[in-house]
């Protein structure tokens, strides 16, 4: 949840420090994966919050953007060529 992020960041920082103090041979990516394995509820909570925010926006009248526009912008952002014109 957004209000818990600073606490989560502090906990993650402490976790990383502990791993370094133990002389880990894991990469930063591996440590992040391990953190996520050890804290799955945190990720699930974030997904639930994001989904609820999207629902609230929709109920407030936000219609978002058309799918075609989203995919066009997505392809442009990541340099993906369109299958068709």
C-alpha positions as CSV (number, residue, x, y, z in Angstrom):
1,X,0.0,0.0,0.0
2,X,1.2,3.5,-0.7
3,X,1.3,4.5,2.9
4,X,3.5,1.5,3.8
5,X,6.1,2.1,1.0
6,X,8.7,4.0,3.2
7,X,8.5,1.2,5.7
8,X,8.8,-1.4,3.0
9,X,11.8,0.4,1.5
10,X,13.5,0.5,4.9
11,X,12.9,-3.2,5.4
12,X,14.2,-4.0,1.9
13,X,17.3,-1.9,2.6
14,X,17.9,-3.8,5.9
15,X,17.4,-7.1,4.0
16,X,20.0,-6.1,1.4
17,X,22.4,-5.1,4.1
18,X,22.0,-8.4,5.9
19,X,22.6,-10.3,2.7
20,X,25.7,-8.3,2.0
21,X,27.0,-8.7,5.6
22,X,26.5,-12.5,5.1
23,X,28.7,-12.4,2.0
24,X,26.0,-13.3,-0.5
25,X,27.1,-14.2,-4.0
26,X,23.7,-13.4,-5.4
27,X,23.1,-10.6,-7.9
28,X,20.9,-7.6,-7.0
29,X,18.2,-9.2,-9.3
30,X,18.5,-12.5,-7.4
31,X,18.1,-10.7,-4.1
32,X,15.1,-8.8,-5.3
33,X,13.5,-12.1,-6.4
34,X,14.3,-13.6,-3.0
35,X,12.7,-10.5,-1.3
36,X,9.6,-11.0,-3.4
37,X,9.4,-14.7,-2.6
38,X,9.7,-13.9,1.1
39,X,7.1,-11.1,0.9
40,X,4.4,-12.3,-1.5
41,X,1.6,-10.5,0.3
42,X,3.2,-7.2,-0.3
43,X,3.0,-7.7,-4.0
44,X,-0.6,-9.0,-3.8
45,X,-1.6,-6.0,-1.7
46,X,-0.1,-3.6,-4.3
47,X,-2.0,-5.4,-7.1
48,X,-5.3,-5.2,-5.2
49,X,-4.8,-1.5,-4.5
50,X,-4.0,-0.8,-8.1
51,X,-7.1,-2.8,-9.3
52,X,-9.3,-1.0,-6.8
53,X,-8.0,2.4,-8.0
54,X,-8.7,1.5,-11.6
55,X,-12.3,0.4,-10.6
56,X,-12.8,3.7,-8.7
57,X,-11.6,5.7,-11.7
58,X,-13.9,3.8,-14.0
59,X,-16.9,4.3,-11.7
60,X,-16.0,8.0,-11.5
61,X,-16.4,8.2,-15.3
62,X,-12.8,7.7,-16.5
63,X,-13.1,5.7,-19.7
64,X,-9.3,5.3,-20.2
65,X,-7.9,5.2,-23.7
66,X,-9.0,3.0,-26.6
67,X,-7.0,-0.2,-26.8
68,X,-5.7,0.6,-30.2
69,X,-4.2,3.8,-28.9
70,X,-2.7,2.1,-25.9
71,X,-1.0,-0.6,-28.0
72,X,0.3,2.0,-30.5
73,X,1.9,4.0,-27.7
74,X,3.2,0.8,-26.0
75,X,4.9,-0.4,-29.3
76,X,6.4,3.1,-29.8
77,X,7.7,3.2,-26.2
78,X,9.4,-0.2,-26.5
79,X,10.4,-0.1,-30.2
80,X,8.1,-2.9,-31.2
81,X,7.1,-3.0,-34.9
82,X,3.4,-3.4,-35.6
83,X,2.3,-6.6,-37.3
84,X,0.1,-4.6,-39.6
85,X,-0.2,-1.0,-40.6
